[in-house]
Amino acid sequence: MKETPMYNEFYDWPLKGENMTPENIRNSLWWPDAFDPGRIRGLRNMVKALYDDTDFVIKAGIPVNGFLEQSQRMRGMENFFIDLYENERLVNTFLDKQMEVQKKFYNVYLREIGKYIQVIEYADDFGTQTGLQISLELYRKYFKERHMEMWRYIHNLTNAKIYLHSCGAVSELIPDWIENGLDILESLQPLAKGMDAKTLKDRYGGKIIFWGGLDVQRIMPFGNPDEVRAEVKRIIQTFAPGGGYIFSPAHAIQNDVSIENWLAMWEAVDKYGKYPINLSY
């Protein structure tokens, strides 16, 4: 049986040209139309039904990717990293155009469903396994104020909390994100540098909501059910006391995870993951 891949990967980039100019960036035909009615057709009724008929917390997914991710997908990672150092005008034009597009998408999206949801996703991967993709200085030069502006814009459209998905070793950015008004940080990749549960809880507990943290690189695919249960217990008992934690794997559970480990995770969540948290188990 042929397996369907979980992820799509980019192999070419529409704005990769070496002679790309700010004017080319601004006027590219690749920018999508947020106001195409097909993007939201039927969405309000579907979300309202969940709001009216269930007791679920409703999290709305991302309507468009964040600044760094989208830049890498449109310019190519190598090209964009060079741009950050060598072509400030191009980068600022590119990011400002993305801001314009993001605002349109979130505006259309949240005017339809903003009053029915409790969480809205924003996604911008800044981490690798061992550190940030870019320096803290470059983040503050190009991205920090734009994140602040976007998140304020979203907060003005909905009472939902903003959830940032950002994989990897991103602990250096957490104080800036808190300052920018971020409500929730996900995915808390525990084997990435500086992202273990105790470190994050000690430094930032009470300042931001944590979402995620269960290792999907080692424990879930290669551990046994007892190890999975023990790790779920440890993660919950580290993050959850005092509130401000939502349990989740650090990323999608993929085909290398056995059904036994998947069930062991749920058994442990059911046993340890209810408030008030019992630290005596």
C-alpha positions as CSV (number, residue, x, y, z in Angstrom):
1,M,0.0,0.0,0.0
2,K,1.3,3.4,-0.9
3,E,1.5,5.8,2.0
4,T,0.4,9.4,1.6
5,P,3.0,11.9,2.8
6,M,2.0,14.1,5.7
7,Y,3.8,17.2,4.5
8,N,4.3,19.0,1.2
9,E,7.8,20.5,0.6
10,F,8.7,23.4,-1.6
11,Y,11.3,22.8,-4.3
12,D,11.0,26.1,-6.2
13,W,10.3,29.7,-5.2
14,P,8.3,32.2,-7.3
15,L,10.3,35.3,-6.3
16,K,13.7,33.7,-6.4
17,G,15.3,35.8,-9.1
18,E,18.7,37.4,-8.3
19,N,17.6,40.6,-9.9
20,M,14.4,40.9,-7.9
21,T,13.6,44.5,-7.0
22,P,11.2,46.1,-4.4
23,E,8.9,47.0,-7.3
24,N,8.8,43.5,-8.6
25,I,8.0,42.2,-5.1
26,R,5.2,44.8,-4.6
27,N,3.6,44.1,-8.0
28,S,4.0,40.3,-8.2
29,L,1.0,38.4,-9.5
30,W,1.8,35.7,-6.9
31,W,0.1,37.6,-4.1
32,P,-3.3,35.9,-3.4
33,D,-6.7,37.5,-3.3
34,A,-8.0,37.4,0.3
35,F,-11.4,38.5,-0.8
36,D,-12.1,35.6,-3.1
37,P,-15.5,34.5,-1.7
38,G,-14.6,30.8,-2.1
39,R,-12.1,31.1,0.8
40,I,-14.9,31.5,3.4
41,R,-17.9,29.9,1.7
42,G,-19.8,28.0,4.4
43,L,-17.2,28.7,7.1
44,R,-19.4,30.8,9.4
45,N,-22.2,28.2,9.5
46,M,-19.8,25.4,10.2
47,V,-18.0,27.3,13.1
48,K,-21.3,28.6,14.5
49,A,-22.7,25.1,14.7
50,L,-19.6,24.0,16.8
51,Y,-20.1,27.1,19.0
52,D,-23.8,26.5,19.5
53,D,-23.9,22.7,19.8
54,T,-20.7,21.6,21.5
55,D,-18.6,22.6,24.5
56,F,-15.4,22.4,22.6
57,V,-12.8,25.1,22.6
58,I,-12.6,26.2,18.9
59,K,-9.2,27.0,17.5
60,A,-9.1,28.6,14.0
61,G,-6.2,27.6,11.9
62,I,-3.9,30.0,10.0
63,P,-5.4,31.8,7.0
64,V,-1.9,32.8,5.8
65,N,1.7,32.1,6.9
66,G,3.8,34.4,9.0
67,F,6.6,36.6,7.8
68,L,9.7,34.4,8.0
69,E,8.0,31.3,6.7
70,Q,6.3,33.0,3.8
71,S,9.5,34.9,2.9
72,Q,11.4,31.6,2.7
73,R,8.7,30.0,0.6
74,M,8.6,32.8,-1.9
75,R,12.2,33.9,-2.1
76,G,13.9,30.6,-1.0
77,M,15.7,30.2,2.3
78,E,19.2,31.0,1.0
79,N,18.1,34.0,-1.0
80,F,16.1,35.5,1.8
81,F,18.9,35.1,4.4
82,I,21.3,36.9,2.0
83,D,18.6,39.6,1.6
84,L,18.5,40.2,5.3
85,Y,22.1,41.3,5.3
86,E,22.5,42.8,1.8
87,N,19.2,44.3,0.7
88,E,17.4,46.1,3.5
89,R,15.1,48.0,1.2
90,L,14.0,44.8,-0.6
91,V,13.3,43.0,2.7
92,N,11.3,45.9,4.1
93,T,9.2,46.1,1.0
94,F,8.7,42.3,1.0
95,L,7.6,42.3,4.7
96,D,5.4,45.3,4.3
97,K,3.6,43.7,1.4
98,Q,3.2,40.5,3.5
99,M,1.7,42.6,6.3
100,E,-0.8,44.1,3.9
101,V,-1.8,40.6,2.7
102,Q,-1.9,39.1,6.2
103,K,-4.2,41.9,7.4
104,K,-6.6,41.3,4.6
105,F,-6.7,37.5,5.2
106,Y,-7.2,37.8,9.0
107,N,-9.8,40.6,8.5
108,V,-11.9,38.4,6.1
109,Y,-11.5,35.3,8.2
110,L,-12.2,36.9,11.6
111,R,-15.2,39.0,10.5
112,E,-16.8,35.7,9.6
113,I,-15.9,33.6,12.7
114,G,-14.2,35.9,15.2
115,K,-17.0,35.9,17.7
116,Y,-17.3,32.1,17.7
117,I,-13.7,31.1,18.3
118,Q,-11.5,31.0,21.4
119,V,-8.1,30.6,19.8
120,I,-6.7,31.9,16.5
121,E,-3.5,30.5,15.1
122,Y,-0.4,32.4,13.8
123,A,2.5,30.4,12.4
124,D,6.1,31.5,12.0
125,D,8.9,29.0,12.5
126,F,12.0,30.7,13.8
127,G,13.9,27.8,15.4
128,T,16.2,25.0,14.5
129,Q,17.2,22.1,16.7
130,T,20.1,24.1,18.2
131,G,19.1,27.7,18.0
132,L,17.4,30.5,16.0
133,Q,17.4,30.6,12.3
134,I,18.4,34.2,12.5
135,S,20.1,36.3,15.1
136,L,18.1,38.1,17.9
137,E,19.3,41.3,16.4
138,L,17.9,40.5,13.0
139,Y,14.6,39.5,14.6
140,R,14.3,42.8,16.4
141,K,15.3,44.8,13.3
142,Y,12.8,43.2,10.8
143,F,10.2,41.1,12.6
144,K,9.5,42.2,16.2
145,E,7.5,45.4,15.4
146,R,5.7,43.7,12.6
147,H,4.6,40.8,14.9
148,M,3.4,43.4,17.4
149,E,1.4,45.2,14.8
150,M,-0.2,42.0,13.4
151,W,-1.1,40.6,16.8
152,R,-2.7,43.9,17.9
153,Y,-4.6,44.0,14.6
154,I,-5.9,40.4,15.3
155,H,-6.7,41.2,18.9
156,N,-8.9,44.1,17.6
157,L,-10.9,41.7,15.4
158,T,-11.6,39.0,18.0
159,N,-11.5,38.2,21.7
160,A,-9.8,34.9,20.9
161,K,-6.3,34.3,22.2
162,I,-3.5,34.3,19.7
163,Y,-1.6,31.0,19.4
164,L,1.9,31.1,17.8
165,H,3.2,27.9,16.3
166,S,7.0,28.2,16.2
167,C,9.1,25.0,16.2
168,G,12.6,24.6,17.4
169,A,14.9,26.4,19.9
170,V,13.0,29.7,20.2
171,S,13.5,30.4,23.9
172,E,15.5,33.6,23.2
173,L,12.4,35.1,21.5
174,I,9.9,34.3,24.2
175,P,10.5,37.6,26.1
176,D,9.9,39.6,22.9
177,W,6.8,37.7,22.1
178,I,5.4,38.2,25.6
179,E,6.1,41.9,25.2
180,N,4.4,41.9,21.9
181,G,1.2,40.6,23.4
182,L,1.3,36.9,22.5
183,D,-1.1,34.8,24.5
184,I,0.0,31.2,23.7
185,L,3.2,29.5,22.5
186,E,3.2,26.2,20.8
187,S,5.0,23.7,19.9
188,L,7.6,23.5,22.8
189,Q,9.9,21.1,21.0
190,P,11.6,19.5,24.1
191,L,14.7,18.2,22.5
192,A,15.6,21.5,20.9
193,K,18.1,23.6,22.9
194,G,16.7,25.5,25.8
195,M,13.2,24.1,25.3
196,D,12.9,21.6,28.1
197,A,9.8,21.9,30.3
198,K,11.4,22.9,33.6
199,T,13.5,25.7,31.9
200,L,10.4,27.2,30.2
201,K,8.2,26.9,33.3
202,D,10.8,28.5,35.6
203,R,11.5,31.4,33.3
204,Y,8.1,32.1,31.7
205,G,5.4,30.4,33.8
206,G,2.5,32.8,34.5
207,K,3.6,35.1,31.7
208,I,2.4,33.1,28.7
209,I,0.3,30.0,28.1
210,F,2.2,26.9,27.0
211,W,0.7,24.4,24.5
212,G,2.6,21.2,23.5
213,G,5.8,19.8,24.8
214,L,5.5,16.0,24.4
215,D,8.5,14.7,22.5
216,V,7.7,13.3,19.0
217,Q,11.4,12.9,17.9
218,R,12.4,10.2,20.4
219,I,9.8,9.1,23.0
220,M,6.8,8.8,20.8
221,P,8.3,6.9,17.9
222,F,11.1,4.9,19.7
223,G,10.0,4.6,23.3
224,N,7.7,1.9,24.7
225,P,4.3,2.5,26.3
226,D,5.6,2.7,29.8
227,E,8.2,5.4,28.7
228,V,5.4,7.3,27.0
229,R,3.2,7.3,30.1
230,A,6.1,8.4,32.3
231,E,7.0,11.3,29.9
232,V,3.4,12.5,29.7
233,K,3.2,12.4,33.5
234,R,6.5,14.4,33.8
235,I,5.5,17.0,31.2
236,I,2.1,17.6,32.8
237,Q,3.4,17.7,36.3
238,T,6.1,20.2,35.2
239,F,4.0,22.6,33.1
240,A,0.5,22.4,34.6
241,P,0.7,23.5,38.2
242,G,-0.8,26.9,38.6
243,G,-2.5,26.7,35.2
244,G,-1.5,28.1,31.9
245,Y,-0.8,24.8,30.1
246,I,-2.6,22.8,27.4
247,F,-1.2,19.3,26.8
248,S,-0.3,18.3,23.3
249,P,2.5,16.5,21.4
250,A,5.1,19.0,20.2
251,H,4.0,18.3,16.6
252,A,1.9,16.0,14.5
253,I,2.1,12.3,15.4
254,Q,3.4,10.6,12.3
255,N,3.4,7.0,10.8
256,D,6.5,6.0,12.9
257,V,4.5,6.0,16.1
258,S,2.9,2.7,17.1
259,I,-0.8,2.5,18.1
260,E,0.3,1.2,21.5
261,N,2.3,4.4,22.1
262,W,-0.6,6.5,20.9
263,L,-3.0,4.9,23.2
264,A,-0.5,5.0,26.1
265,M,-0.3,8.8,25.6
266,W,-4.1,9.2,25.9
267,E,-4.3,6.9,28.9
268,A,-1.7,9.0,30.7
269,V,-3.4,12.3,29.8
270,D,-6.7,11.0,31.1
271,K,-5.0,9.9,34.4
272,Y,-2.7,13.0,35.0
273,G,-4.1,15.8,32.9
274,K,-7.1,17.0,34.8
275,Y,-7.2,20.0,37.2
276,P,-6.4,20.1,40.1
277,I,-3.1,18.6,39.1
278,N,-2.2,15.8,41.5
279,L,1.6,15.8,42.1
280,S,1.5,12.8,44.4
281,Y,1.0,10.0,41.7
